[in-house]
C-alpha cells in the first residue's frame, strides 16, 4: 500500500454539507461533558477565559474525558504520538498534522466525521467534515445566510473511528499558525468550547483512524 505523506491541506475531495437546527445524536461511549474552568498545564491551571487567539497553548482532550495542556510544542507532539499515534510538527510557523495515523500503522481507517456547530449544546447551524481532510481557512467556507465560518464554532462532535483514537483538530489561527491555541479531541466525543476557545477557531481537521 502506498504510504501517504502527512496531510495539511485537504488532499481528497472533502465531504462538506451544512445543516440547520440540528442536534447531534449521542456519541457512543461518551456523554456530553462540560470541562472544568481551567486547563491543567504542569502545576498551573489556566482559566478558559484567559485564552485568546494569541495564547500559545496546546490542548488535548483525553479519552477519559479529562484535559491536558502544554505550553511547549515538543512536549505536546510527544503526547499526541503517545496518546493517539498522531504525528505533528512545526513548519514555517504552523502546526502540521498527519490526519491519517491509522494508515501509517497499517490499520484500515474506520468511518469517522466531525460536526462543527455554531451554538453550544450541539445545536444550531453546523457543517460536517469527513477524514482525512482539513480546512486551512474557515473564511473560505460559506456560512448559511451570508458570511463565513471563521470564529463561529461553539461545539464539536466526532462520530465513529477507532476507540481511543484522535478525532478532530481545531486551531485559533488560519493554517494552524502559532502563536495561538491548538486543540485535539478524541473519537466519539461531544465537546463544548468554552472561554477563549468558543467562537475562535479558524482551522479544523478530522483524523482518519
Secondary structure, 3 states (H helix, E strand, C coil): CCCCCCCCCCCCCCCEEEECCCCCCCCCCCCCECCCCEEEECCEEEEHHHCCCCCCCEEEECCCCCEEEECCHHHHHHHHHHHHCCCEEEECCEEEECCCHHHHCCCCCCCEEEEEECCHHHCCCEEEEECCEEECCHHHCECCCCCECCCCCCEEEEEECCCCCEEEEEECCHHHECCCCEEEEECCEEEECCHHHCCCCCEEEECCC
